Amino acid sequence: MGIPIDAPPIDRLSGVLLGTALGDALGLACEGMSAGAIARRFGVVDRFRMLGRTGFVSDDTEQSALIAQSLARFPDDVDACARDFQRALLGWFARLPWGVGRATIRSCVRIGLGLSPTGVNSAGNGAAMRAAVIGVFFQDRPDERGRFGRALAEVTHRDPRAVEGALFVAETAAACAGCPAGSNRRALLDEARGAVTDPELAAAIDQGLRLAEQGRDTLEAARVCGTSGFVVHTVAFASYCFARHGDDPMRALTEAVGAGGDADSIAAILGAWLGALHGASALPMPLIDRIHDGPFGPTHLRALAACLADRRAGTSGRIPRYSTTAALARNLALYPVVLAHGFRRLVPI
């Protein structure tokens, strides 16, 4: 939209990663639940509910961080970047992460077996949930944004709707990062909508934007748009939440999570857009600082953002990495908690 950003690039890069983590961690305990069950059990989800008051991130944030690492290693070579992400994804998968989608599991198996292409014909939201950081990194380079966005999406998802959903997420994040925080959010989404040619996906996004413009209630919009892991549902409802409530990051996230369904992925995408638009400095830092600061925690995400800012400036430096041993230990330790939440969701009260 041609308006220079007020915040420094590091604030928007930190914002997109920390916003992803915030939405992911808020939504994780509510994934797969109905809006009614969330309201009865948790009320307004304005704090973490997974284990005490500590937040934990899942595959949404972790894959976004892996994308950031690959962009930092190969910011000018799309093929090398995609291959690096494939290797990183396989190593991450070997650490037994929880909450991984079926398409990503199948793709990781294909990567491990050396099969090509690695992506599968799935219209899930796995590629979209991790795409926002691509948009912010290439905020002022639209050709690279499209090429890298498509290549990194197709590592796991080859359905055109999944790929275009990822491109739409990246385009929205880029539009947000290139404008002041008070910019018209509907205009930003309309600008990103130009990357979508699939009629089903385009119609769903347009419907979400109409619902926001009409001031419709969040639960009504969730019913109309859908809140499943189907990428058409995900980006439509995230677009509604961003357009309708995006002036207040916490309000937007609590509204999205409270609608249920694939709450962590929807909120991760929404949080990424909010962080890209408002910057990390406008996000609720006391809450973000309660996210477990192990692998893929806030310290690691801030270091990745600083590294990406250096790459944008043309300087090199050490690329932050996560401890694979700590990641495996954390995943194994939390499996009982994850399973307990899963069984708890089966109880109808």
N, C-alpha and C positions, 0 to 999 in steps of 0.2 A: 504493500500500500504506500510505499515510498516515504514513510515517516520514520525518522531515526529513533532508536531506542534511547530511553533516558537512563536505564540501568546498565552497568558494565556487563560485558558478555558473561563473565564468571557468575554473576547473580542469576542470569537466565539459565545457564548451563547447570548450576547447582539446583536451581528451582525445578528444572524438568526432572532431574534424578530424585531429588528429595520429595517432590510432589508425587512422583510415581510410588515411592516407598511409603509415603503417608497414606495414600489411598489404598494401596495394597494391604498394609497392616491394619487399617481400620476395617476393611471389608473382609479380611480373611476368616474371622470367626463366624461371619454371616453367610459365607458362600453356600449356595444351594438351599437356603432357607427362604420361606415366603415372607412377604412384608408383615403379615399378621403375626407370624411366629417371632420375628425380630422385635416387633413392638411389644409383644407380651414378655419376652425374655430379657430384652436389653433396654427397651425404651429408645431414646435417641442415642445413636451410636456416635458419641463424641469423645470416646476414649477407647483404648484397646481392650479387647475382651478375650484374647486367646489364652493368656496365662497371667493372671494378676493384672497389673497395670503396665506390663512390659509389652511392647509391640514386636511382632516378628514379620518379616517379609517372606514372600514366596517366589514362585517362578517368574511372576511379572517383573519384579524389581531385579531379580538375579539375572534374567536374560537381558534386561535393559543394560545392566552393568557389563555383561559380556559383549554386547554390541558396542558399548563405549570403549572397552579395551581394544576391540578389533579396529574401530575407527582411529584410535590413537596410534596403533601400530601401522596401519596402512591407509592414511587419509587421502591418498591420491591414486590408489590402485584398487578398483572395485573387485576384481577377481581375487586378488590376494586377500582382501578384507573378508570376502565371503568364505574363502577357504579357511582363514584363521578363525572365523566364527564357527564354522563346522567343527574344527578341532576343539575349540573352547567348549562348545555345547556338548560334545561327547564326553569330555573330561568332567564337566559339571554333572552330566547325567550319571556318571559312574559314582558320584558321591551320594546317590540315592535321595535326591530332592523330593519333597512331597508336593502334591497339587499339580503335577505335570499333566497336560492334556494328552489325549490319545494320539493326535497328529504328531506332536513333538516326540512322543515315545517311539512311534513308528519311524519317524525321521532319524532319530538317534540310532535306532537299530540299523537303518540303511547306511548311515554314516559309518558305523562300526564294521559293517560287512563290505564297505567299499563300493556300494551300489550308487549308480547315478541315473537320474537325478535323485538327490536326497529328499527333496520335498514331496509331500503326498497330496492327493486331491482332496483337500479338506477346506471347508469354509468356516473353520473355527476362528477364534479371535487371538490365537497364539502369536501370529505375526504382528497384529495391530497393537497388542499390549506393550510391545517393546520398541515401537517405531518412533516415538516422539523425540528421543534424543538425536536421531538422525536428522530430523527437521531442524532442531536448534543448532546442531553442529554445522549444517550446511544452510543456515538461514539465508545467506546472501548468495548462494550458489545453486539455483534451481535445477540446472542440468544434472549436477552431481547428486543432488537430493533425490531426484527421480531414479537415477541409475543405481545408486547405493540402496535406496529404499526397496526397489524391486528385487535386486539380487539378494539382499539379506532376508526379505520376506520369503523368497522361494527356497531358501535353505530348508524350511519346514513345511510351507504351505504353497501349493501351486494353483489352487482354485482361484480364478480371476477375482472373485468377490473378496477373498482373503487378502490377495495382493493389493487390490485397490483400497480395501479398508485400511491396510497398513500405510499406503501412500497418503490417504486422507488424514490419518492421524499425524503423519510427519508434516504434511502441508499445513495443517492447523497449527501445530507447534511452531513451525517456521513463521507463519503469519503472526502468531502471538509474540514471538521473540523479537520481531521487527517493529513492534509498535509500543507506544506507552500503555501503561496498565489500564488506563481509563478508556481505551479504544472500544468501539462498538463491536461486541462479540459476535453478533449476527453477521456483520460485514466480514469478520475474519473467517467465520465458517463458510460463508458464501464464496469467499476467495478460494478457500481450500477445496470446496465442492467442485471446482473446475477440473480437478484431477480424477474425478469419478466419471466413468463412462458406462459402467454396468447399470442397466435400467432398474434392477431390483434394489441395489444398494443406493442408487441416487434417489429413488422414490422414498426409501426409508429415511434417509437423512433429511430430505425435504419435509417429510411428515413430522419428524422430530422438531424441526425448526418452526413449522407452523404451530405446533402445540405450544412451544415456548412463547411465540409471538402472541398467541391467544391467551396466555396466562393460565394455561390449564394446570391443574393439580399434578404433583409429581407421581402419585400412585396411578392416576388416570393415564398419564403419559407412559408410565412403565407398562401398564396393561396394553396400551395401543402399540407401543414400539417393541415390547418384549425385552426381557432381561436375561436371556439365556446366553450360552457361550457361542452362539451363532453370530458371526461377525456383523451381519446385517442388523441384528438386534442391538449388539453392543455399541456400534458407532452411532446409531440413531438415538439411543437413549442417552449416551454420553453427550451428544450434541445438544439434546434438549436441556440436560442439566447445566451444561456450560453456558448456553444462551440465556437460560431462565434465571440461574442462581450464581453465575460466575463472578459477580462483583464481590462476593463474600466466599473465600475459599472453604472455610469450615462448613458454612451453610450448604454449599454445593455438595460437598463430600458426604455430609450426614444425610442429605436428601437422597443421594444416589445409593448409598449403602442401605438405607432404610427400605428401599424398594425391593431388596432381595435379589435372588437369582445369582448370576455370576458376579457377585458384588465386588470381589477383590479386583477382578480384571477391569470392570467398568470404572471403578473408582481409581484404579491405577492410571488408566488413560485420562480420565478427568483431572486427576491430580497433576499429571504431567503437563496438561494444557494450562492449568491454573498456575503452576510454577513457572512455565515458560512466559506467561503473560505478566504475572505480578512480581516474579522474581522470588528467590529463596527468602529474602529479607521480609517479605509480606506473609510468609507461611507461619503457622504456629510452632515456633521453635521449641518451646517447652515440651510440646507433645512429640515432635520429631526426635528430640533428644531422649525420649523414653523408648525409642526403638532399639532393640538389642544391637549393641555395637560390635558384633562379631563380623564374620564374612558378609559382605554386602550391606553392612550397617552404615549409619550416617557418616562416620569418619572416612570409610572407603569411598562412598559416593562423592563426598566433597573433594577428595583427592583426585578422583576420576574427572570431576568437573574442572578442576584446576589444570589437569593434564590436557584435557580437550581445549581449554582456553589457550594454553601454550601452543598446541598444534595449530589452532586458528591464527595465532600470531606468527607462525613460522618457526617457532623454537622447539627444540627437542629436550627430552628429559626422561627420567625413569617413569615407566608405566606402572601404576599401582596394580597389585595383584592381590588375590585373596588366598587365605590359607586353606589348601585343600583338606588338610588333616582336621582343622577346626570345623570346616564345613561338614565333613562326614560325621564328626562327633556330635555337632549340634543337631543334624538331621536325625541321627539315630536316637538321641536323647529326647527329641520332641515328638517322635512318632507316636508314643502312647497318648500324648496330649491331642495330636491331630486325630487319632482314631477315636478318642473319647468324644471329641466334638462331633465327629461323623456319626457315632452311635447316638449321641444326644439329639441330633437332628431328626432321628427316627421317632422320637417321642412326640406325640401330637400336642403336648401342652408345654 
